C-alpha cells in the first residue's frame, strides 16, 4: 500500500495501517528525541507519547505539510513537555571539577541529577550522511556524546530550533510553524544556540577523527585498547591514552583528568581482582564502545557492569566514559549475563 492508502486506512481506525505508516520514520524520530532529551529511555517514552497523540489526531492531519514534518512537530512537542518535568541531563565533566586524587573515595551516585545516557546507534541504523541538503551536521555527528551534552546546555526552545534546522534540515518557515512562532524568532534562537554549542564542541568531530584513521587503523587502535583493558594491563592502557585524557563514570559524579591519574585509578580501583572480566564490542553515539561484564559469585556468571564509550583523540584515547547502569544493556541488545568460558573475545586476568 502507498503512504496515501495507509493514511486513509489509518484514519478509518486501522491500527496496523498506522503502524506501517510511521514505521519508516520511527528510527529517525527516536534519534531526534534522544538529541532533545539526552536519554534513550526518555526518548522512547516521549516518542510513544507523541505517536499516541499522532494516532489520536490523525483525522486533523490535512496534508499541508509532509507526514514526516507533521510527525517531527508532534515528537518535538512531546520532548518539550518531557523537559519541563525533569532536570537537564549532563555528563560528570559538566557537573563539577575533576577529582585530583585517584585514591580519594568515589562520590555516591546522584539521584537528583540526570545524566546523559549512551545511544545504541548500530541498533537503530543511523547513516553517515546529512538528513537533508540544508542540514549542518551529519546524522552520526549529531549523536556524538560531546554534541548531545552540548545540546543540553541550550534552552528547550533553542535546542528544538537547532536540531530541526541544522540536524534535520527543515527550513526556517517549517521550524517556525512547528514551534508556533515567527521565522525571525527562529533565526534569533538559532544564532544564540550556535554560540553556546560552538563554545562546547571540540575542534574536530569524532566522525572526522574516525574517517582520518581509516577502518583498519581504527580497528587496531580500539582492539589494542580493549585487549589491554581485558588483561588489566595498566601500562599498555596508559600508553594508549592522550596526556590530558578524561575518565568519567556516570551516575557517579567523580571524574579524572590526565593519563597518570587515570592509570592510577584503574590500577588501584577499577581493574583489580582476580575473577576476570568479559567484554563485548558494541557502538554508541557513533563512537567505538564495549560492554564490560564483571564476575558475580552468586550468579556464577559475568554480569553487566557498564557501557564503555571511547572518544578518540587522533590515535589515542581522549576520553573514557563508563555508563555504570546495567539497565542500559537491553537497549543495546546485549546479553544479561555471560557464562564462564562462553566468550572467546575476553580473557581472565593474567
C-alpha positions in Angstrom: 0.0 0.0 0.0 1.1 3.5 -0.7 1.6 6.1 2.0 -1.7 7.7 1.0 -3.6 4.4 1.1 -2.1 3.7 4.5 -3.1 7.1 5.7 -6.7 6.6 4.5 -6.9 3.2 6.2 -5.4 4.6 9.5 -7.9 7.4 9.5 -10.6 4.8 9.4 -9.2 3.2 12.5 -6.8 0.6 11.1 -4.0 0.5 13.8 -1.9 -1.9 11.6 -2.0 0.7 8.8 -0.9 3.4 11.2 2.0 1.3 12.4 3.1 0.7 8.8 2.7 4.4 8.1 5.0 5.6 10.8 7.5 2.6 10.6 9.8 4.2 8.0 10.2 7.3 10.4 10.5 5.5 13.7 14.3 5.2 13.9 14.9 8.8 12.9 12.2 10.1 15.3 13.7 8.3 18.3 17.2 9.7 17.4 15.5 13.1 17.3 14.0 12.6 20.8 17.4 11.4 22.0 19.1 14.6 20.9 16.4 16.6 22.6 16.4 14.6 25.9 19.9 13.1 26.2 18.4 9.7 27.3 17.5 6.8 25.1 14.8 5.7 27.7 13.3 9.1 27.9 13.4 9.3 24.1 11.4 6.0 23.8 8.8 7.4 26.3 8.5 10.7 24.5 8.1 9.1 21.1 5.5 6.7 22.5 3.6 9.7 23.9 4.0 11.5 20.6 2.8 8.6 18.5 -0.3 8.2 20.7 -1.1 11.9 20.1 -0.5 11.4 16.3 -2.9 8.4 16.3 -5.5 10.4 18.2 -5.1 13.5 16.0 -4.7 11.7 12.6 -8.1 13.0 11.4 -6.8 16.6 11.8 -3.7 16.0 9.6 -4.7 17.8 6.4 -1.6 17.1 4.4 -0.5 20.7 4.1 3.0 19.6 5.3 4.6 16.2 4.7 3.8 13.3 7.1 7.4 13.4 8.2 7.3 17.1 9.1 4.0 16.5 11.0 5.4 13.6 13.0 8.5 15.7 13.9 6.3 18.5 15.1 4.4 16.1 17.4 7.6 14.4 18.6 9.3 17.7 19.3 6.4 19.0 21.4 6.3 15.7 23.3 10.0 16.2 24.1 9.4 19.8 25.2 6.8 18.6 27.6 9.2 16.0 28.9 11.9 18.6 29.5 9.5 20.5 31.7 9.1 17.5 34.0 12.8 16.8 34.8 16.2 18.5 35.2 18.5 18.7 32.3 21.0 15.9 31.7 24.7 16.4 31.9 28.0 14.4 31.9 30.2 14.4 35.0 32.6 16.9 33.3 29.8 19.4 33.2 28.7 18.8 36.8 31.8 19.7 38.8 35.6 19.8 38.7 37.8 16.7 38.2 38.9 14.7 41.3 42.6 15.4 41.9 43.3 12.3 44.0 42.6 9.0 42.3 42.8 7.3 45.8 40.0 9.5 47.2 36.6 7.9 47.8 34.3 7.8 44.8 31.3 10.0 45.3 27.9 8.3 45.6 25.6 8.2 42.6 23.5 11.3 42.4 19.8 10.5 42.1 18.7 14.2 42.0 20.6 14.9 38.8 20.1 13.4 35.4 23.0 12.1 33.3 23.3 11.9 29.6 22.9 8.3 28.5 24.6 6.4 25.6 22.7 5.9 22.3 22.7 2.4 20.7 23.3 3.8 17.2 24.0 0.5 15.4 20.7 -1.0 16.5 18.9 1.9 15.0 20.9 2.3 11.8 22.0 5.9 11.7 23.5 6.8 8.4 26.9 8.6 7.7 25.3 11.4 5.9 23.2 14.6 6.2 19.5 14.1 6.8 18.8 16.8 4.3 20.8 19.1 2.0 20.2 22.1 4.2 21.4 20.3 7.4 24.6 21.5 9.0 25.5 18.3 11.0 25.8 14.7 9.9 23.4 12.2 11.5 26.1 10.3 13.4 27.9 13.5 14.2 24.7 14.8 15.8 24.5 12.0 18.4 28.2 12.1 19.5 28.5 12.4 23.2 30.0 15.9 23.0 27.3 17.1 20.7 24.4 15.7 22.8 26.0 17.0 26.0 26.4 20.5 24.4 22.7 20.5 23.4 21.6 20.0 27.0 23.1 23.5 27.8 20.6 25.2 25.5 17.2 26.3 26.5 14.5 23.8 25.3 13.4 26.2 22.6 16.9 26.7 21.3 17.6 23.0 21.4 14.5 22.3 19.3 15.4 25.0 16.8 19.0 23.9 16.3 18.0 20.3 15.9 15.2 20.9 13.5 17.1 23.4 11.4 20.7 22.2 11.5 20.4 18.5 12.1 17.2 17.7 10.2 17.4 20.5 7.6 13.9 21.9 7.9 13.5 25.4 6.6 13.1 28.4 8.9 9.5 28.7 7.9 8.8 25.0 8.7 10.5 25.3 12.1 8.5 28.4 12.9 5.3 26.6 12.0 6.2 23.5 14.1 7.1 25.7 17.2 4.3 28.2 16.6 6.5 31.2 16.4 8.0 33.5 13.7 10.9 33.0 11.3 12.6 36.0 12.9 12.3 34.4 16.3 13.7 31.1 14.9 16.7 33.0 13.4 17.5 34.7 16.7 17.2 31.5 18.7 19.5 29.7 16.2 22.2 32.3 16.5 22.2 32.0 20.3 22.2 28.2 20.1 25.2 28.3 17.7 27.2 30.4 20.1 26.6 28.1 23.1 27.2 24.8 21.2 30.3 26.0 19.3 31.9 27.0 22.6 31.4 23.5 23.9 32.2 21.3 20.9 35.8 20.1 20.2 37.6 21.4 17.2 37.2 18.1 15.4 34.2 15.7 15.5 34.6 12.1 16.3 33.3 11.2 12.8 36.2 13.2 11.2 38.7 11.6 13.5 37.4 8.1 12.7 37.5 8.7 9.0 41.0 10.1 9.2 42.2 6.9 10.9 40.5 4.6 8.3 38.8 1.3 9.2 42.0 -0.8 9.5 43.9 1.6 11.8 40.8 2.4 13.8 40.3 -1.3 14.4 43.9 -1.7 15.6 43.6 1.2 18.0 40.3 0.1 19.5 41.2 -3.6 19.7 44.6 -2.8 21.3 42.9 -0.7 24.0 40.2 -3.3 24.6 42.8 -6.1 24.8 44.8 -4.1 27.4 41.6 -3.5 29.3 40.6 -7.2 29.4 44.0 -8.1 30.7 44.1 -5.2 33.1 47.5 -4.2 31.6 47.7 -0.7 33.0 51.0 0.1 31.3 49.5 -0.7 27.9 46.4 1.2 28.7 48.3 4.3 29.8 50.4 4.2 26.6 47.2 4.4 24.6 45.7 7.4 26.5 46.1 11.0 25.5 48.1 13.0 28.0 45.0 15.0 29.1 42.5 12.2 28.7 39.3 12.2 30.7 37.8 9.3 32.6 34.1 9.5 33.8 31.6 7.0 35.2 28.1 8.3 35.5 25.9 8.1 37.6 28.9 8.8 39.9 29.9 12.5 39.6 33.6 11.6 40.2 35.8 12.0 37.2 39.5 12.3 36.5 41.7 14.1 34.0 45.2 13.1 32.9 47.0 9.9 31.9 48.7 9.4 35.3 45.5 9.9 37.4 43.5 7.6 35.2 46.2 4.9 35.2 46.4 5.1 39.0 42.6 4.8 39.4 42.4 1.8 37.0 45.3 0.0 38.7 44.2 0.6 42.3 40.4 0.8 42.0 38.7 -0.2 38.7 40.6 -3.1 37.2 41.5 -5.0 40.3 40.6 -8.6 41.4 41.4 -12.0 40.0 38.0 -13.2 38.9 38.4 -11.7 35.5 36.0 -9.8 33.3 34.3 -10.1 29.9 33.8 -7.6 27.2 31.6 -7.5 24.1 32.1 -4.9 21.3 29.3 -2.5 20.5 28.9 1.0 19.2 27.3 4.0 20.9 26.8 7.6 19.8 28.6 7.0 16.6 31.7 6.0 18.6 33.6 2.8 19.5 32.3 1.2 22.6 32.2 -2.1 24.5 30.1 -3.7 27.2 32.0 -4.5 30.4 30.9 -7.5 32.5 32.3 -8.4 35.9 32.2 -11.7 37.8 29.3 -12.3 40.2 29.9 -15.2 42.6 26.2 -15.6 43.5 25.1 -15.8 39.8 28.1 -17.9 38.9 28.4 -15.7 35.7 29.7 -12.5 34.4 27.0 -9.8 34.8 26.6 -6.3 33.3 28.7 -3.5 34.8 28.8 -0.7 32.3 28.8 0.5 28.7 32.2 2.0 27.9 32.2 4.6 25.2 35.6 5.7 23.8 36.3 9.2 22.4 39.4 9.2 20.2 42.0 12.0 20.0 43.9 11.1 16.9 45.3 7.6 17.5 45.0 7.8 21.3 42.0 7.6 23.6 40.9 11.1 24.6 38.0 10.1 26.9 36.6 7.0 28.5 33.0 7.3 29.7 31.7 4.3 31.6 27.9 4.4 31.9 27.5 2.3 35.0 23.9 1.5 34.5 23.2 -2.2 33.8 19.7 -1.4 32.7 21.1 0.1 29.5 22.4 -3.3 28.2 18.9 -4.4 27.0 18.7 -1.3 24.7 22.0 -2.3 23.1 20.8 -5.9 22.5 23.4 -7.2 24.9 23.0 -10.4 27.0 22.0 -10.1 30.6 24.9 -12.4 31.6 27.8 -14.4 30.2 28.5 -17.9 31.4 32.1 -18.8 32.1 34.0 -20.0 29.0 31.3 -18.9 26.6 33.0 -15.8 25.2 36.2 -16.2 23.3 36.7 -12.4 23.0 37.7 -11.9 26.6 40.2 -13.4 28.9 40.6 -13.6 32.7 43.3 -11.6 34.4 46.8 -12.8 33.5 
